[in-house]
Amino acid sequence: MKRNEQIDARIAALLTAPLNAWVALSDDETRLVAHGATYQDVVEKLEKIGDDTSIILKTPPSWIPLAV
């Protein structure tokens, strides 16, 4: 995947993620793997599916135009 395509995929994944939540993105950051209200919720979901490579982060309460 080209760099611009990967950036576009990351933005699309983040924009589909719930706001003000903990989310896990695939290790290449192109798709949403899991989400939850707490960090621990996401960790448990990842453990359940056997994923130990996803990136966990917290989404903001709202996106501002230059945040993504």
PDB file of N, H, CA, C and O in Angstrom:
ATOM      1  N   MET A   1       0.847  -1.172   0.000  1.00  0.00           N
ATOM      2  CA  MET A   1       0.000   0.000   0.000  1.00  0.00           C
ATOM      3  C   MET A   1       0.894   1.237   0.000  1.00  0.00           C
ATOM      4  O   MET A   1       1.851   1.322   0.769  1.00  0.00           O
ATOM      5  N   LYS A   2       0.573   2.192  -0.868  1.00  0.00           N
ATOM      6  H   LYS A   2      -0.205   2.123  -1.493  1.00  0.00           H
ATOM      7  CA  LYS A   2       1.342   3.424  -0.924  1.00  0.00           C
ATOM      8  C   LYS A   2       1.078   4.275   0.302  1.00  0.00           C
ATOM      9  O   LYS A   2       0.046   4.146   0.961  1.00  0.00           O
ATOM     10  N   ARG A   3       2.030   5.146   0.595  1.00  0.00           N
ATOM     11  H   ARG A   3       2.869   5.251   0.059  1.00  0.00           H
ATOM     12  CA  ARG A   3       1.936   5.978   1.801  1.00  0.00           C
ATOM     13  C   ARG A   3       0.642   6.795   1.838  1.00  0.00           C
ATOM     14  O   ARG A   3      -0.027   6.823   2.871  1.00  0.00           O
ATOM     15  N   ASN A   4       0.276   7.452   0.752  1.00  0.00           N
ATOM     16  H   ASN A   4       0.819   7.430  -0.087  1.00  0.00           H
ATOM     17  CA  ASN A   4      -0.948   8.257   0.743  1.00  0.00           C
ATOM     18  C   ASN A   4      -2.182   7.388   0.941  1.00  0.00           C
ATOM     19  O   ASN A   4      -3.128   7.802   1.612  1.00  0.00           O
ATOM     20  N   GLU A   5      -2.184   6.195   0.369  1.00  0.00           N
ATOM     21  H   GLU A   5      -1.415   5.858  -0.175  1.00  0.00           H
ATOM     22  CA  GLU A   5      -3.303   5.277   0.552  1.00  0.00           C
ATOM     23  C   GLU A   5      -3.396   4.838   2.012  1.00  0.00           C
ATOM     24  O   GLU A   5      -4.493   4.714   2.557  1.00  0.00           O
ATOM     25  N   GLN A   6      -2.256   4.604   2.639  1.00  0.00           N
ATOM     26  H   GLN A   6      -1.365   4.705   2.197  1.00  0.00           H
ATOM     27  CA  GLN A   6      -2.239   4.203   4.043  1.00  0.00           C
ATOM     28  C   GLN A   6      -2.737   5.340   4.935  1.00  0.00           C
ATOM     29  O   GLN A   6      -3.476   5.103   5.890  1.00  0.00           O
ATOM     30  N   ILE A   7      -2.338   6.553   4.629  1.00  0.00           N
ATOM     31  H   ILE A   7      -1.738   6.745   3.854  1.00  0.00           H
ATOM     32  CA  ILE A   7      -2.817   7.704   5.394  1.00  0.00           C
ATOM     33  C   ILE A   7      -4.322   7.846   5.230  1.00  0.00           C
ATOM     34  O   ILE A   7      -5.031   8.068   6.212  1.00  0.00           O
ATOM     35  N   ASP A   8      -4.821   7.721   4.006  1.00  0.00           N
ATOM     36  H   ASP A   8      -4.246   7.541   3.208  1.00  0.00           H
ATOM     37  CA  ASP A   8      -6.258   7.799   3.759  1.00  0.00           C
ATOM     38  C   ASP A   8      -7.005   6.696   4.516  1.00  0.00           C
ATOM     39  O   ASP A   8      -8.073   6.940   5.077  1.00  0.00           O
ATOM     40  N   ALA A   9      -6.445   5.497   4.531  1.00  0.00           N
ATOM     41  H   ALA A   9      -5.577   5.299   4.076  1.00  0.00           H
ATOM     42  CA  ALA A   9      -7.074   4.380   5.246  1.00  0.00           C
ATOM     43  C   ALA A   9      -7.078   4.642   6.748  1.00  0.00           C
ATOM     44  O   ALA A   9      -8.062   4.330   7.418  1.00  0.00           O
ATOM     45  N   ARG A  10      -6.008   5.205   7.289  1.00  0.00           N
ATOM     46  H   ARG A  10      -5.208   5.458   6.745  1.00  0.00           H
ATOM     47  CA  ARG A  10      -5.945   5.541   8.716  1.00  0.00           C
ATOM     48  C   ARG A  10      -7.003   6.579   9.062  1.00  0.00           C
ATOM     49  O   ARG A  10      -7.706   6.445  10.064  1.00  0.00           O
ATOM     50  N   ILE A  11      -7.117   7.610   8.237  1.00  0.00           N
ATOM     51  H   ILE A  11      -6.546   7.718   7.423  1.00  0.00           H
ATOM     52  CA  ILE A  11      -8.117   8.648   8.482  1.00  0.00           C
ATOM     53  C   ILE A  11      -9.521   8.047   8.437  1.00  0.00           C
ATOM     54  O   ILE A  11     -10.349   8.348   9.296  1.00  0.00           O
ATOM     55  N   ALA A  12      -9.791   7.210   7.454  1.00  0.00           N
ATOM     56  H   ALA A  12      -9.118   6.965   6.756  1.00  0.00           H
ATOM     57  CA  ALA A  12     -11.108   6.577   7.347  1.00  0.00           C
ATOM     58  C   ALA A  12     -11.401   5.722   8.579  1.00  0.00           C
ATOM     59  O   ALA A  12     -12.517   5.751   9.099  1.00  0.00           O
ATOM     60  N   ALA A  13     -10.423   4.972   9.046  1.00  0.00           N
ATOM     61  H   ALA A  13      -9.516   4.948   8.624  1.00  0.00           H
ATOM     62  CA  ALA A  13     -10.615   4.129  10.222  1.00  0.00           C
ATOM     63  C   ALA A  13     -10.900   4.983  11.451  1.00  0.00           C
ATOM     64  O   ALA A  13     -11.789   4.661  12.239  1.00  0.00           O
ATOM     65  N   LEU A  14     -10.157   6.057  11.616  1.00  0.00           N
ATOM     66  H   LEU A  14      -9.434   6.318  10.976  1.00  0.00           H
ATOM     67  CA  LEU A  14     -10.365   6.926  12.778  1.00  0.00           C
ATOM     68  C   LEU A  14     -11.721   7.628  12.716  1.00  0.00           C
ATOM     69  O   LEU A  14     -12.374   7.808  13.744  1.00  0.00           O
ATOM     70  N   LEU A  15     -12.140   8.018  11.536  1.00  0.00           N
ATOM     71  H   LEU A  15     -11.609   7.871  10.701  1.00  0.00           H
ATOM     72  CA  LEU A  15     -13.421   8.707  11.412  1.00  0.00           C
ATOM     73  C   LEU A  15     -14.607   7.772  11.646  1.00  0.00           C
ATOM     74  O   LEU A  15     -15.699   8.236  11.974  1.00  0.00           O
ATOM     75  N   THR A  16     -14.410   6.470  11.485  1.00  0.00           N
ATOM     76  H   THR A  16     -13.523   6.093  11.218  1.00  0.00           H
ATOM     77  CA  THR A  16     -15.493   5.516  11.771  1.00  0.00           C
ATOM     78  C   THR A  16     -15.471   5.064  13.230  1.00  0.00           C
ATOM     79  O   THR A  16     -16.423   4.448  13.708  1.00  0.00           O
ATOM     80  N   ALA A  17     -14.400   5.367  13.921  1.00  0.00           N
ATOM     81  H   ALA A  17     -13.627   5.867  13.532  1.00  0.00           H
ATOM     82  CA  ALA A  17     -14.275   4.973  15.331  1.00  0.00           C
ATOM     83  C   ALA A  17     -15.191   5.830  16.194  1.00  0.00           C
ATOM     84  O   ALA A  17     -15.416   7.000  15.887  1.00  0.00           O
ATOM     85  N   PRO A  18     -15.723   5.255  17.275  1.00  0.00           N
ATOM     86  CA  PRO A  18     -16.546   6.056  18.175  1.00  0.00           C
ATOM     87  C   PRO A  18     -15.720   7.152  18.841  1.00  0.00           C
ATOM     88  O   PRO A  18     -14.542   6.966  19.146  1.00  0.00           O
ATOM     89  N   LEU A  19     -16.360   8.292  19.058  1.00  0.00           N
ATOM     90  H   LEU A  19     -17.317   8.443  18.810  1.00  0.00           H
ATOM     91  CA  LEU A  19     -15.690   9.407  19.724  1.00  0.00           C
ATOM     92  C   LEU A  19     -15.613   9.165  21.223  1.00  0.00           C
ATOM     93  O   LEU A  19     -16.457   8.483  21.805  1.00  0.00           O
ATOM     94  N   ASN A  20     -14.591   9.733  21.831  1.00  0.00           N
ATOM     95  H   ASN A  20     -13.905  10.288  21.359  1.00  0.00           H
ATOM     96  CA  ASN A  20     -14.381   9.649  23.282  1.00  0.00           C
ATOM     97  C   ASN A  20     -14.397   8.199  23.768  1.00  0.00           C
ATOM     98  O   ASN A  20     -15.022   7.876  24.778  1.00  0.00           O
ATOM     99  N   ALA A  21     -13.704   7.341  23.038  1.00  0.00           N
ATOM    100  H   ALA A  21     -13.196   7.604  22.217  1.00  0.00           H
ATOM    101  CA  ALA A  21     -13.644   5.919  23.369  1.00  0.00           C
ATOM    102  C   ALA A  21     -12.214   5.426  23.180  1.00  0.00           C
ATOM    103  O   ALA A  21     -11.395   6.078  22.533  1.00  0.00           O
ATOM    104  N   TRP A  22     -11.939   4.278  23.750  1.00  0.00           N
ATOM    105  H   TRP A  22     -12.605   3.749  24.276  1.00  0.00           H
ATOM    106  CA  TRP A  22     -10.666   3.607  23.513  1.00  0.00           C
ATOM    107  C   TRP A  22     -10.849   2.732  22.285  1.00  0.00           C
ATOM    108  O   TRP A  22     -11.836   2.005  22.172  1.00  0.00           O
ATOM    109  N   VAL A  23      -9.890   2.804  21.359  1.00  0.00           N
ATOM    110  H   VAL A  23      -9.088   3.394  21.451  1.00  0.00           H
ATOM    111  CA  VAL A  23      -9.990   2.027  20.128  1.00  0.00           C
ATOM    112  C   VAL A  23      -8.679   1.307  19.855  1.00  0.00           C
ATOM    113  O   VAL A  23      -7.610   1.736  20.289  1.00  0.00           O
ATOM    114  N   ALA A  24      -8.787   0.210  19.129  1.00  0.00           N
ATOM    115  H   ALA A  24      -9.655  -0.138  18.776  1.00  0.00           H
ATOM    116  CA  ALA A  24      -7.598  -0.516  18.682  1.00  0.00           C
ATOM    117  C   ALA A  24      -7.600  -0.497  17.161  1.00  0.00           C
ATOM    118  O   ALA A  24      -8.573  -0.892  16.519  1.00  0.00           O
ATOM    119  N   LEU A  25      -6.494  -0.031  16.601  1.00  0.00           N
ATOM    120  H   LEU A  25      -5.704   0.290  17.122  1.00  0.00           H
ATOM    121  CA  LEU A  25      -6.309  -0.057  15.152  1.00  0.00           C
ATOM    122  C   LEU A  25      -5.341  -1.181  14.811  1.00  0.00           C
ATOM    123  O   LEU A  25      -4.457  -1.522  15.597  1.00  0.00           O
ATOM    124  N   SER A  26      -5.524  -1.745  13.633  1.00  0.00           N
ATOM    125  H   SER A  26      -6.242  -1.468  12.995  1.00  0.00           H
ATOM    126  CA  SER A  26      -4.596  -2.779  13.179  1.00  0.00           C
ATOM    127  C   SER A  26      -3.177  -2.232  13.205  1.00  0.00           C
ATOM    128  O   SER A  26      -2.979  -1.017  13.219  1.00  0.00           O
ATOM    129  N   ASP A  27      -2.191  -3.120  13.211  1.00  0.00           N
ATOM    130  H   ASP A  27      -2.352  -4.107  13.200  1.00  0.00           H
ATOM    131  CA  ASP A  27      -0.803  -2.659  13.341  1.00  0.00           C
ATOM    132  C   ASP A  27      -0.372  -1.736  12.201  1.00  0.00           C
ATOM    133  O   ASP A  27       0.556  -0.946  12.375  1.00  0.00           O
ATOM    134  N   ASP A  28      -1.025  -1.819  11.039  1.00  0.00           N
ATOM    135  H   ASP A  28      -1.779  -2.461  10.898  1.00  0.00           H
ATOM    136  CA  ASP A  28      -0.713  -0.881   9.957  1.00  0.00           C
ATOM    137  C   ASP A  28      -1.620   0.349   9.999  1.00  0.00           C
ATOM    138  O   ASP A  28      -1.552   1.212   9.124  1.00  0.00           O
ATOM    139  N   GLU A  29      -2.468   0.418  11.023  1.00  0.00           N
ATOM    140  H   GLU A  29      -2.523  -0.284  11.733  1.00  0.00           H
ATOM    141  CA  GLU A  29      -3.356   1.545  11.305  1.00  0.00           C
ATOM    142  C   GLU A  29      -4.378   1.809  10.213  1.00  0.00           C
ATOM    143  O   GLU A  29      -4.788   2.955  10.030  1.00  0.00           O
ATOM    144  N   THR A  30      -4.802   0.784   9.483  1.00  0.00           N
ATOM    145  H   THR A  30      -4.469  -0.147   9.632  1.00  0.00           H
ATOM    146  CA  THR A  30      -5.733   0.984   8.381  1.00  0.00           C
ATOM    147  C   THR A  30      -7.150   0.516   8.668  1.00  0.00           C
ATOM    148  O   THR A  30      -8.054   0.761   7.869  1.00  0.00           O
ATOM    149  N   ARG A  31      -7.359  -0.164   9.814  1.00  0.00           N
ATOM    150  H   ARG A  31      -6.625  -0.363  10.463  1.00  0.00           H
ATOM    151  CA  ARG A  31      -8.724  -0.602  10.121  1.00  0.00           C
ATOM    152  C   ARG A  31      -8.936  -0.662  11.621  1.00  0.00           C
ATOM    153  O   ARG A  31      -8.010  -0.895  12.398  1.00  0.00           O
ATOM    154  N   LEU A  32     -10.182  -0.444  12.001  1.00  0.00           N
ATOM    155  H   LEU A  32     -10.935  -0.254  11.370  1.00  0.00           H
ATOM    156  CA  LEU A  32     -10.596  -0.507  13.392  1.00  0.00           C
ATOM    157  C   LEU A  32     -10.788  -1.967  13.771  1.00  0.00           C
ATOM    158  O   LEU A  32     -11.531  -2.691  13.107  1.00  0.00           O
ATOM    159  N   VAL A  33     -10.123  -2.402  14.835  1.00  0.00           N
ATOM    160  H   VAL A  33      -9.520  -1.814  15.374  1.00  0.00           H
ATOM    161  CA  VAL A  33     -10.184  -3.798  15.256  1.00  0.00           C
ATOM    162  C   VAL A  33     -11.141  -3.980  16.433  1.00  0.00           C
ATOM    163  O   VAL A  33     -11.892  -4.955  16.481  1.00  0.00           O
ATOM    164  N   ALA A  34     -11.113  -3.039  17.385  1.00  0.00           N
ATOM    165  H   ALA A  34     -10.503  -2.248  17.346  1.00  0.00           H
ATOM    166  CA  ALA A  34     -11.959  -3.144  18.578  1.00  0.00           C
ATOM    167  C   ALA A  34     -12.123  -1.757  19.176  1.00  0.00           C
ATOM    168  O   ALA A  34     -11.341  -0.848  18.898  1.00  0.00           O
ATOM    169  N   HIS A  35     -13.147  -1.610  19.997  1.00  0.00           N
ATOM    170  H   HIS A  35     -13.782  -2.348  20.223  1.00  0.00           H
ATOM    171  CA  HIS A  35     -13.326  -0.362  20.732  1.00  0.00           C
ATOM    172  C   HIS A  35     -14.073  -0.649  22.022  1.00  0.00           C
ATOM    173  O   HIS A  35     -14.740  -1.675  22.153  1.00  0.00           O
ATOM    174  N   GLY A  36     -13.954   0.270  22.977  1.00  0.00           N
ATOM    175  H   GLY A  36     -13.412   1.104  22.871  1.00  0.00           H
ATOM    176  CA  GLY A  36     -14.626   0.107  24.252  1.00  0.00           C
ATOM    177  C   GLY A  36     -14.577   1.385  25.065  1.00  0.00           C
ATOM    178  O   GLY A  36     -13.887   2.340  24.708  1.00  0.00           O
ATOM    179  N   ALA A  37     -15.312   1.390  26.151  1.00  0.00           N
ATOM    180  H   ALA A  37     -15.873   0.615  26.441  1.00  0.00           H
ATOM    181  CA  ALA A  37     -15.378   2.567  27.017  1.00  0.00           C
ATOM    182  C   ALA A  37     -14.089   2.762  27.815  1.00  0.00           C
ATOM    183  O   ALA A  37     -13.749   3.886  28.185  1.00  0.00           O
ATOM    184  N   THR A  38     -13.371   1.661  28.081  1.00  0.00           N
ATOM    185  H   THR A  38     -13.647   0.749  27.781  1.00  0.00           H
ATOM    186  CA  THR A  38     -12.133   1.760  28.855  1.00  0.00           C
ATOM    187  C   THR A  38     -10.999   1.053  28.114  1.00  0.00           C
ATOM    188  O   THR A  38     -11.220   0.242  27.215  1.00  0.00           O
ATOM    189  N   TYR A  39      -9.800   1.387  28.518  1.00  0.00           N
ATOM    190  H   TYR A  39      -9.620   2.046  29.248  1.00  0.00           H
ATOM    191  CA  TYR A  39      -8.614   0.731  27.963  1.00  0.00           C
ATOM    192  C   TYR A  39      -8.707  -0.782  28.195  1.00  0.00           C
ATOM    193  O   TYR A  39      -8.425  -1.580  27.301  1.00  0.00           O
ATOM    194  N   GLN A  40      -9.103  -1.152  29.403  1.00  0.00           N
ATOM    195  H   GLN A  40      -9.332  -0.504  30.129  1.00  0.00           H
ATOM    196  CA  GLN A  40      -9.195  -2.568  29.757  1.00  0.00           C
ATOM    197  C   GLN A  40     -10.210  -3.303  28.886  1.00  0.00           C
ATOM    198  O   GLN A  40      -9.987  -4.459  28.525  1.00  0.00           O
ATOM    199  N   ASP A  41     -11.328  -2.648  28.541  1.00  0.00           N
ATOM    200  H   ASP A  41     -11.509  -1.710  28.834  1.00  0.00           H
ATOM    201  CA  ASP A  41     -12.317  -3.257  27.640  1.00  0.00           C
ATOM    202  C   ASP A  41     -11.667  -3.658  26.318  1.00  0.00           C
ATOM    203  O   ASP A  41     -11.889  -4.755  25.806  1.00  0.00           O
ATOM    204  N   VAL A  42     -10.868  -2.752  25.781  1.00  0.00           N
ATOM    205  H   VAL A  42     -10.688  -1.861  26.197  1.00  0.00           H
ATOM    206  CA  VAL A  42     -10.211  -3.005  24.496  1.00  0.00           C
ATOM    207  C   VAL A  42      -9.177  -4.114  24.626  1.00  0.00           C
ATOM    208  O   VAL A  42      -9.100  -4.997  23.771  1.00  0.00           O
ATOM    209  N   VAL A  43      -8.387  -4.074  25.685  1.00  0.00           N
ATOM    210  H   VAL A  43      -8.450  -3.357  26.380  1.00  0.00           H
ATOM    211  CA  VAL A  43      -7.380  -5.116  25.912  1.00  0.00           C
ATOM    212  C   VAL A  43      -8.052  -6.488  25.982  1.00  0.00           C
ATOM    213  O   VAL A  43      -7.572  -7.447  25.378  1.00  0.00           O
ATOM    214  N   GLU A  44      -9.148  -6.581  26.708  1.00  0.00           N
ATOM    215  H   GLU A  44      -9.539  -5.802  27.199  1.00  0.00           H
ATOM    216  CA  GLU A  44      -9.849  -7.859  26.833  1.00  0.00           C
ATOM    217  C   GLU A  44     -10.388  -8.340  25.492  1.00  0.00           C
ATOM    218  O   GLU A  44     -10.329  -9.534  25.196  1.00  0.00           O
ATOM    219  N   LYS A  45     -10.911  -7.429  24.678  1.00  0.00           N
ATOM    220  H   LYS A  45     -10.959  -6.459  24.918  1.00  0.00           H
ATOM    221  CA  LYS A  45     -11.404  -7.810  23.349  1.00  0.00           C
ATOM    222  C   LYS A  45     -10.263  -8.302  22.471  1.00  0.00           C
ATOM    223  O   LYS A  45     -10.414  -9.287  21.748  1.00  0.00           O
ATOM    224  N   LEU A  46      -9.120  -7.621  22.529  1.00  0.00           N
ATOM    225  H   LEU A  46      -8.997  -6.821  23.116  1.00  0.00           H
ATOM    226  CA  LEU A  46      -7.970  -8.044  21.738  1.00  0.00           C
ATOM    227  C   LEU A  46      -7.450  -9.403  22.196  1.00  0.00           C
ATOM    228  O   LEU A  46      -7.095 -10.242  21.368  1.00  0.00           O
ATOM    229  N   GLU A  47      -7.405  -9.625  23.504  1.00  0.00           N
ATOM    230  H   GLU A  47      -7.694  -8.943  24.177  1.00  0.00           H
ATOM    231  CA  GLU A  47      -6.968 -10.917  24.024  1.00  0.00           C
ATOM    232  C   GLU A  47      -7.912 -12.028  23.557  1.00  0.00           C
ATOM    233  O   GLU A  47      -7.470 -13.127  23.223  1.00  0.00           O
ATOM    234  N   LYS A  48      -9.204 -11.735  23.538  1.00  0.00           N
ATOM    235  H   LYS A  48      -9.563 -10.843  23.810  1.00  0.00           H
ATOM    236  CA  LYS A  48     -10.204 -12.722  23.137  1.00  0.00           C
ATOM    237  C   LYS A  48     -10.021 -13.161  21.683  1.00  0.00           C
ATOM    238  O   LYS A  48     -10.249 -14.323  21.347  1.00  0.00           O
ATOM    239  N   ILE A  49      -9.605 -12.221  20.821  1.00  0.00           N
ATOM    240  H   ILE A  49      -9.419 -11.277  21.094  1.00  0.00           H
ATOM    241  CA  ILE A  49      -9.405 -12.580  19.412  1.00  0.00           C
ATOM    242  C   ILE A  49      -7.944 -12.942  19.108  1.00  0.00           C
ATOM    243  O   ILE A  49      -7.596 -13.237  17.965  1.00  0.00           O
ATOM    244  N   GLY A  50      -7.099 -12.916  20.141  1.00  0.00           N
ATOM    245  H   GLY A  50      -7.381 -12.676  21.070  1.00  0.00           H
ATOM    246  CA  GLY A  50      -5.701 -13.304  19.967  1.00  0.00           C
ATOM    247  C   GLY A  50      -4.852 -12.275  19.239  1.00  0.00           C
ATOM    248  O   GLY A  50      -3.871 -12.629  18.584  1.00  0.00           O
ATOM    249  N   ASP A  51      -5.213 -11.032  19.348  1.00  0.00           N
ATOM    250  H   ASP A  51      -6.009 -10.744  19.880  1.00  0.00           H
ATOM    251  CA  ASP A  51      -4.478  -9.957  18.671  1.00  0.00           C
ATOM    252  C   ASP A  51      -3.530  -9.288  19.663  1.00  0.00           C
ATOM    253  O   ASP A  51      -3.968  -8.719  20.663  1.00  0.00           O
ATOM    254  N   ASP A  52      -2.239  -9.358  19.383  1.00  0.00           N
ATOM    255  H   ASP A  52      -1.883  -9.819  18.571  1.00  0.00           H
ATOM    256  CA  ASP A  52      -1.272  -8.694  20.254  1.00  0.00           C
ATOM    257  C   ASP A  52      -0.438  -7.664  19.496  1.00  0.00           C
ATOM    258  O   ASP A  52       0.623  -7.254  19.966  1.00  0.00           O
ATOM    259  N   THR A  53      -0.920  -7.244  18.319  1.00  0.00           N
ATOM    260  H   THR A  53      -1.783  -7.576  17.937  1.00  0.00           H
ATOM    261  CA  THR A  53      -0.155  -6.274  17.532  1.00  0.00           C
ATOM    262  C   THR A  53      -0.898  -4.967  17.290  1.00  0.00           C
ATOM    263  O   THR A  53      -0.318  -4.024  16.753  1.00  0.00           O
ATOM    264  N   SER A  54      -2.162  -4.891  17.672  1.00  0.00           N
ATOM    265  H   SER A  54      -2.634  -5.657  18.109  1.00  0.00           H
ATOM    266  CA  SER A  54      -2.934  -3.672  17.423  1.00  0.00           C
ATOM    267  C   SER A  54      -2.437  -2.510  18.270  1.00  0.00           C
ATOM    268  O   SER A  54      -1.813  -2.694  19.316  1.00  0.00           O
ATOM    269  N   ILE A  55      -2.730  -1.318  17.790  1.00  0.00           N
ATOM    270  H   ILE A  55      -3.237  -1.169  16.940  1.00  0.00           H
ATOM    271  CA  ILE A  55      -2.348  -0.086  18.456  1.00  0.00           C
ATOM    272  C   ILE A  55      -3.584   0.458  19.168  1.00  0.00           C
ATOM    273  O   ILE A  55      -4.634   0.640  18.551  1.00  0.00           O
ATOM    274  N   ILE A  56      -3.454   0.713  20.465  1.00  0.00           N
ATOM    275  H   ILE A  56      -2.601   0.564  20.966  1.00  0.00           H
ATOM    276  CA  ILE A  56      -4.586   1.198  21.250  1.00  0.00           C
ATOM    277  C   ILE A  56      -4.417   2.693  21.493  1.00  0.00           C
ATOM    278  O   ILE A  56      -3.341   3.164  21.861  1.00  0.00           O
ATOM    279  N   LEU A  57      -5.510   3.429  21.277  1.00  0.00           N
ATOM    280  H   LEU A  57      -6.384   3.047  20.977  1.00  0.00           H
ATOM    281  CA  LEU A  57      -5.484   4.862  21.532  1.00  0.00           C
ATOM    282  C   LEU A  57      -6.859   5.353  21.945  1.00  0.00           C
ATOM    283  O   LEU A  57      -7.852   4.638  21.807  1.00  0.00           O
ATOM    284  N   LYS A  58      -6.910   6.558  22.446  1.00  0.00           N
ATOM    285  H   LYS A  58      -6.104   7.139  22.558  1.00  0.00           H
ATOM    286  CA  LYS A  58      -8.172   7.168  22.892  1.00  0.00           C
ATOM    287  C   LYS A  58      -8.581   8.196  21.862  1.00  0.00           C
ATOM    288  O   LYS A  58      -7.782   9.054  21.487  1.00  0.00           O
ATOM    289  N   THR A  59      -9.816   8.121  21.401  1.00  0.00           N
ATOM    290  H   THR A  59     -10.466   7.424  21.705  1.00  0.00           H
ATOM    291  CA  THR A  59     -10.303   9.128  20.463  1.00  0.00           C
ATOM    292  C   THR A  59     -10.788  10.343  21.245  1.00  0.00           C
ATOM    293  O   THR A  59     -11.195  10.222  22.401  1.00  0.00           O
ATOM    294  N   PRO A  60     -10.744  11.506  20.617  1.00  0.00           N
ATOM    295  CA  PRO A  60     -11.177  12.721  21.304  1.00  0.00           C
ATOM    296  C   PRO A  60     -12.706  12.823  21.348  1.00  0.00           C
ATOM    297  O   PRO A  60     -13.400  12.074  20.661  1.00  0.00           O
ATOM    298  N   PRO A  61     -13.221  13.740  22.151  1.00  0.00           N
ATOM    299  CA  PRO A  61     -14.676  13.940  22.211  1.00  0.00           C
ATOM    300  C   PRO A  61     -15.246  14.412  20.875  1.00  0.00           C
ATOM    301  O   PRO A  61     -16.402  14.125  20.564  1.00  0.00           O
ATOM    302  N   SER A  62     -14.456  15.126  20.085  1.00  0.00           N
ATOM    303  H   SER A  62     -13.517  15.359  20.338  1.00  0.00           H
ATOM    304  CA  SER A  62     -14.862  15.533  18.742  1.00  0.00           C
ATOM    305  C   SER A  62     -13.604  15.754  17.913  1.00  0.00           C
ATOM    306  O   SER A  62     -12.533  16.044  18.445  1.00  0.00           O
ATOM    307  N   TRP A  63     -13.756  15.611  16.601  1.00  0.00           N
ATOM    308  H   TRP A  63     -14.626  15.375  16.169  1.00  0.00           H
ATOM    309  CA  TRP A  63     -12.623  15.849  15.706  1.00  0.00           C
ATOM    310  C   TRP A  63     -12.605  17.294  15.288  1.00  0.00           C
ATOM    311  O   TRP A  63     -13.639  17.839  14.905  1.00  0.00           O
ATOM    312  N   ILE A  64     -11.454  17.926  15.351  1.00  0.00           N
ATOM    313  H   ILE A  64     -10.614  17.482  15.662  1.00  0.00           H
ATOM    314  CA  ILE A  64     -11.311  19.244  14.790  1.00  0.00           C
ATOM    315  C   ILE A  64     -10.655  19.054  13.418  1.00  0.00           C
ATOM    316  O   ILE A  64      -9.961  18.057  13.219  1.00  0.00           O
ATOM    317  N   PRO A  65     -10.843  19.943  12.499  1.00  0.00           N
ATOM    318  CA  PRO A  65     -10.377  19.721  11.117  1.00  0.00           C
ATOM    319  C   PRO A  65      -8.921  19.282  10.960  1.00  0.00           C
ATOM    320  O   PRO A  65      -8.631  18.491  10.063  1.00  0.00           O
ATOM    321  N   LEU A  66      -8.011  19.752  11.775  1.00  0.00           N
ATOM    322  H   LEU A  66      -8.246  20.396  12.504  1.00  0.00           H
ATOM    323  CA  LEU A  66      -6.605  19.384  11.615  1.00  0.00           C
ATOM    324  C   LEU A  66      -6.157  18.283  12.551  1.00  0.00           C
ATOM    325  O   LEU A  66      -4.962  17.998  12.620  1.00  0.00           O
ATOM    326  N   ALA A  67      -7.079  17.644  13.283  1.00  0.00           N
ATOM    327  H   ALA A  67      -8.050  17.876  13.227  1.00  0.00           H
ATOM    328  CA  ALA A  67      -6.705  16.621  14.262  1.00  0.00           C
ATOM    329  C   ALA A  67      -6.395  15.286  13.614  1.00  0.00           C
ATOM    330  O   ALA A  67      -5.667  14.479  14.192  1.00  0.00           O
ATOM    331  N   VAL A  68      -6.922  15.039  12.446  1.00  0.00           N
ATOM    332  H   VAL A  68      -7.514  15.695  11.977  1.00  0.00           H
ATOM    333  CA  VAL A  68      -6.749  13.720  11.826  1.00  0.00           C
ATOM    334  C   VAL A  68      -5.652  13.760  10.811  1.00  0.00           C
ATOM    335  O   VAL A  68      -5.356  12.745  10.181  1.00  0.00           O
TER     336      VAL A  68
END
